[in-house]
Amino acid sequence: MLSADIKKWPDDGEIDIMEHVGYNEGWIHASVHTKKYNHIKGTQKTDTIFVKDAAEKFHVYRADWTPKKIEMYVDNQKYFTYNKSEDSNDAWPFDRPFYLILNQAVGGLWGGKHGVDAAVYPQKMTLDYVRIYKFKD
């Protein structure tokens, strides 16, 4: 997810609900990126969980995003929490609208680290549903 009013990454924030890198089969990543916390500085806030059949079966990936924290789940198992520890935009740019990105990224510095195996293509990314709920106070 990216800020609906993004001007500069990572200052405006990014929420990665689910990332799965092909050369690291089964490892699911959740992260937040901010000006203060990001992989370029080596201060990123992230965690992983192993899902043995991540590429073969449907799973439910979920983010619970409240004014005080962001939590990530796979099949109702929480594996990542990012708490709002300060009110600065550098650490918490998540008090504004964001939009969803659903993509199959290929290559790049992370996904292309070990090259891209063209023999696996064509591929599909299949989703069963996307739901967005609003928390009530």
Backbone as numpy.savetxt, mean C-alpha at the origin, in Angstrom:
# Nx Ny Nz CAx CAy CAz Cx Cy Cz
-2.86 4.44 -2.50 -3.70 5.61 -2.50 -2.81 6.84 -2.50
-3.23 7.86 -3.24 -2.50 9.13 -3.29 -3.45 10.27 -2.98
-2.89 11.35 -2.48 -3.67 12.54 -2.19 -4.40 13.01 -3.45
-5.65 13.38 -3.29 -6.42 13.89 -4.42 -5.87 15.22 -4.91
-5.07 15.87 -4.08 -4.48 17.16 -4.43 -2.95 17.06 -4.39
-2.41 15.99 -4.96 -0.97 15.76 -4.85 -0.19 16.82 -5.63
0.82 17.35 -4.96 1.71 18.32 -5.58 3.14 17.79 -5.59
3.52 17.09 -4.51 4.89 16.56 -4.42 4.89 15.26 -3.61
5.44 14.22 -4.22 5.58 12.95 -3.52 6.93 12.95 -2.82
7.03 12.46 -1.63 6.02 11.83 -0.77 5.35 12.79 0.20
5.62 14.10 0.04 5.13 15.10 1.00 3.62 15.02 1.20
2.87 14.75 0.14 1.42 14.74 0.22 0.85 13.38 0.63
1.74 12.40 0.85 1.33 11.11 1.38 1.00 10.06 0.33
1.20 8.83 0.73 0.81 7.65 -0.07 0.49 6.55 0.92
-0.56 5.79 0.63 -0.97 4.65 1.44 -0.98 3.44 0.53
-0.10 2.48 0.79 -0.07 1.24 0.01 -0.80 0.16 0.79
-2.00 -0.16 0.36 -2.82 -1.16 1.05 -2.28 -2.56 0.78
-1.81 -2.79 -0.44 -1.29 -4.10 -0.81 -0.31 -3.95 -1.95
0.88 -4.46 -1.76 1.85 -4.56 -2.85 2.41 -5.98 -2.82
2.54 -6.56 -4.01 3.04 -7.93 -4.14 4.04 -7.92 -5.28
5.29 -8.18 -4.97 6.37 -8.11 -5.95 6.64 -9.51 -6.50
6.60 -9.65 -7.82 6.68 -10.96 -8.46 7.87 -11.81 -8.07
9.05 -11.23 -7.88 10.22 -12.04 -7.54 10.22 -12.48 -6.07
9.26 -11.99 -5.29 9.17 -12.33 -3.87 7.78 -12.90 -3.59
7.47 -13.97 -4.30 6.15 -14.58 -4.31 5.59 -14.82 -2.91
4.36 -14.34 -2.70 3.65 -14.60 -1.45 3.81 -13.53 -0.39
4.82 -12.70 -0.48 5.03 -11.65 0.53 4.22 -10.42 0.15
3.29 -10.03 1.02 2.42 -8.89 0.82 2.94 -7.75 1.68
3.04 -6.57 1.09 3.58 -5.39 1.76 2.48 -4.35 1.97
2.52 -3.68 3.11 1.69 -2.50 3.38 2.63 -1.40 3.85
2.40 -0.18 3.38 3.29 0.93 3.72 2.54 2.25 3.71
3.09 3.22 4.42 2.71 4.61 4.24 3.98 5.37 3.90
3.84 6.38 3.06 4.96 7.23 2.69 4.57 8.68 2.99
5.47 9.38 3.67 5.26 10.78 3.99 6.59 11.51 3.79
6.58 12.81 3.95 7.84 13.55 3.84 8.84 13.07 4.88
8.36 12.80 6.09 9.24 12.36 7.19 9.59 10.88 7.10
8.65 10.07 6.63 8.83 8.62 6.61 8.68 8.09 5.19
9.82 7.74 4.57 9.76 7.19 3.21 11.03 6.39 2.93
10.97 5.53 1.92 12.08 4.63 1.61 13.32 5.36 1.09
13.16 6.54 0.53 14.33 7.29 0.04 15.23 7.68 1.22
14.62 8.06 2.33 15.37 8.42 3.54 15.71 7.20 4.38
15.11 6.05 4.08 15.31 4.85 4.90 14.51 4.90 6.20
13.46 5.73 6.23 12.64 5.87 7.43 11.22 5.34 7.21
11.01 4.59 6.15 9.68 4.14 5.78 9.00 3.38 6.90
7.68 3.46 6.89 6.83 2.71 7.82 6.14 1.64 6.99
6.51 0.40 7.23 6.02 -0.70 6.38 6.07 -2.00 7.15
5.36 -2.99 6.66 5.45 -4.34 7.20 5.00 -5.32 6.13
5.24 -6.59 6.38 4.88 -7.64 5.43 4.18 -8.78 6.14
3.49 -9.56 5.35 2.86 -10.80 5.81 2.97 -11.80 4.67
3.16 -13.07 5.00 3.25 -14.10 3.97 1.88 -14.72 3.73
1.47 -14.73 2.47 0.20 -15.34 2.04 0.57 -16.34 0.96
0.63 -17.62 1.32 1.21 -18.64 0.43 0.53 -18.73 -0.93
-0.77 -18.48 -1.00 -1.48 -18.58 -2.27 -1.95 -17.21 -2.78
-1.16 -16.20 -2.51 -1.53 -14.83 -2.88 -1.80 -14.67 -4.37
-1.10 -15.40 -5.20 -1.25 -15.26 -6.65 -2.28 -16.23 -7.24
-2.79 -17.16 -6.42 -3.71 -18.17 -6.94 -5.15 -17.98 -6.49
-5.38 -17.36 -5.35 -6.73 -17.25 -4.79 -7.06 -15.81 -4.45
-8.36 -15.54 -4.35 -8.80 -14.23 -3.90 -8.53 -14.08 -2.41
-8.15 -12.88 -2.03 -7.96 -12.53 -0.62 -8.56 -11.15 -0.41
-8.91 -10.85 0.82 -9.48 -9.55 1.15 -8.38 -8.70 1.77
-8.04 -7.62 1.08 -7.04 -6.66 1.53 -7.80 -5.43 2.02
-7.45 -4.98 3.21 -8.26 -3.93 3.83 -7.38 -2.90 4.52
-7.80 -1.64 4.44 -7.18 -0.56 5.20 -8.26 0.09 6.05
-8.03 0.18 7.33 -8.89 0.94 8.22 -8.15 2.24 8.52
-8.70 3.33 8.03 -8.06 4.64 8.09 -8.94 5.57 8.91
-8.45 5.93 10.07 -9.17 6.82 10.98 -8.35 8.10 11.17
-8.88 9.08 11.86 -8.09 10.30 12.11 -6.84 10.08 12.96
-6.71 8.91 13.59 -5.58 8.67 14.49 -4.65 7.54 14.07
-5.08 6.70 13.11 -4.21 5.59 12.69 -4.68 4.99 11.38
-3.77 4.24 10.77 -4.07 3.46 9.57 -3.63 2.03 9.87
-4.54 1.08 9.68 -4.24 -0.34 9.92 -4.51 -1.12 8.64
-3.65 -2.11 8.35 -3.80 -2.95 7.16 -4.05 -4.39 7.58
-4.88 -5.05 6.79 -5.29 -6.43 7.05 -5.25 -7.24 5.77
-5.03 -8.54 5.92 -5.27 -9.52 4.86 -6.17 -10.58 5.47
-7.31 -10.80 4.85 -8.27 -11.79 5.34 -8.53 -11.62 6.84
-8.74 -10.38 7.25 -9.04 -9.98 8.62 -7.90 -10.16 9.61
-6.71 -10.44 9.12 -5.53 -10.52 9.99 -4.74 -9.22 9.87
-4.70 -8.46 10.98 -3.97 -7.19 10.96 -2.48 -7.46 10.99
-1.74 -6.75 10.12 -0.29 -6.93 10.10 0.48 -5.62 10.01
-0.21 -4.49 9.96 0.49 -3.20 9.91 -0.36 -2.13 10.56
0.28 -1.30 11.39 -0.38 -0.15 11.99 0.54 1.05 11.90
-0.01 2.16 11.46 0.71 3.44 11.47 -0.12 4.40 12.31
0.43 4.81 13.44 -0.26 5.70 14.35 0.11 7.15 14.09
-0.85 8.02 14.25 -0.60 9.46 14.15 0.11 9.86 15.44
1.41 10.07 15.35 2.21 10.37 16.54 2.46 11.86 16.71
2.16 12.62 15.66 2.32 14.08 15.72 1.38 14.72 14.72
1.10 16.00 14.91 0.15 16.70 14.05 0.78 17.35 12.82
2.06 17.14 12.59 2.70 17.78 11.45 2.31 17.09 10.14
2.19 17.88 9.09 1.92 17.33 7.76 3.07 16.45 7.28
4.29 16.70 7.78 5.45 15.89 7.39 5.28 14.43 7.80
4.60 14.19 8.92 4.41 12.83 9.42 3.00 12.30 9.18
2.01 13.20 9.06 0.62 12.76 8.89 -0.10 13.66 7.87
0.09 13.38 6.59 -0.62 14.15 5.56 -1.96 13.51 5.18
-2.55 12.76 6.11 -3.71 11.93 5.80 -5.03 12.51 6.28
-5.09 13.84 6.41 -6.33 14.50 6.80 -6.98 15.19 5.60
-6.90 14.54 4.45 -7.46 15.09 3.22 -7.94 13.92 2.36
-8.72 14.19 1.33 -9.18 13.11 0.45 -8.02 12.47 -0.32
-8.13 11.17 -0.53 -7.19 10.40 -1.33 -7.98 9.63 -2.38
-7.30 9.20 -3.42 -7.95 8.36 -4.42 -7.25 7.01 -4.48
-7.96 6.02 -4.99 -7.43 4.67 -5.11 -6.69 4.49 -6.43
-5.64 3.69 -6.37 -4.93 3.27 -7.58 -4.94 1.74 -7.56
-5.45 1.13 -8.60 -5.43 -0.32 -8.75 -4.63 -0.59 -10.01
-3.42 -1.12 -9.85 -2.60 -1.31 -11.03 -1.71 -2.54 -10.92
-1.24 -2.97 -12.04 -0.25 -4.03 -12.13 1.02 -3.36 -12.64
1.88 -3.01 -11.71 3.13 -2.32 -12.07 4.17 -3.34 -12.52
4.93 -2.99 -13.53 5.95 -3.89 -14.06 7.27 -3.12 -14.13
8.31 -3.73 -13.62 9.63 -3.11 -13.68 9.86 -2.13 -12.56
10.63 -1.10 -12.83 10.95 -0.11 -11.82 12.12 -0.54 -10.95
12.46 0.31 -10.02 13.60 0.02 -9.14 13.34 -1.15 -8.21
12.10 -1.33 -7.79 11.78 -2.42 -6.86 11.35 -3.66 -7.63
10.27 -3.57 -8.38 9.75 -4.72 -9.11 10.67 -5.25 -10.19
11.49 -4.37 -10.75 12.41 -4.77 -11.81 13.81 -5.08 -11.32
13.97 -5.14 -10.01 15.29 -5.37 -9.39 16.01 -6.58 -9.96
15.26 -7.64 -10.26 15.85 -8.87 -10.80 15.46 -9.07 -12.27
15.06 -7.98 -12.92 14.62 -8.07 -14.30 13.15 -8.43 -14.38
12.63 -8.42 -15.57 11.23 -8.77 -15.81 11.21 -9.96 -16.75
10.54 -11.02 -16.35 10.44 -12.24 -17.15 9.30 -12.09 -18.15
9.61 -11.73 -19.36 8.60 -11.51 -20.39 7.82 -12.78 -20.72
8.36 -13.95 -20.38 7.70 -15.22 -20.68 6.40 -15.41 -19.87
6.21 -14.65 -18.80 5.00 -14.82 -17.99 3.81 -14.04 -18.55
4.05 -13.27 -19.60 2.97 -12.43 -20.15 2.34 -13.08 -21.36
1.05 -12.84 -21.58 0.20 -11.84 -20.95 -0.30 -12.29 -19.57
-0.66 -11.31 -18.74 -1.19 -11.53 -17.40 -2.47 -10.71 -17.22
-3.23 -11.05 -16.18 -4.43 -10.30 -15.83 -4.39 -9.99 -14.34
-4.97 -8.88 -13.97 -5.24 -8.59 -12.58 -6.75 -8.63 -12.44
-7.25 -9.53 -11.62 -8.69 -9.72 -11.48 -9.12 -9.33 -10.08
-10.14 -8.49 -10.00 -10.69 -8.08 -8.71 -12.13 -8.54 -8.63
-12.53 -8.97 -7.47 -13.92 -9.36 -7.25 -14.75 -8.14 -6.88
-14.23 -7.29 -6.00 -14.97 -6.10 -5.60 -14.03 -5.10 -4.93
-14.48 -3.85 -4.87 -13.84 -2.79 -4.10 -14.95 -2.12 -3.31
-14.76 -2.01 -2.02 -15.75 -1.35 -1.17 -15.08 -0.26 -0.36
-15.78 0.83 -0.21 -15.29 1.93 0.62 -16.39 2.27 1.62
-16.01 2.29 2.88 -16.95 2.63 3.96 -16.45 3.87 4.67
-17.35 4.60 5.25 -16.97 5.77 6.05 -17.18 5.41 7.52
-16.13 5.64 8.33 -16.22 5.39 9.77 -17.17 6.39 10.40
-17.94 5.93 11.37 -18.77 6.81 12.18 -18.04 7.07 13.50
-18.14 8.29 13.97 -17.51 8.63 15.26 -18.20 7.91 16.40
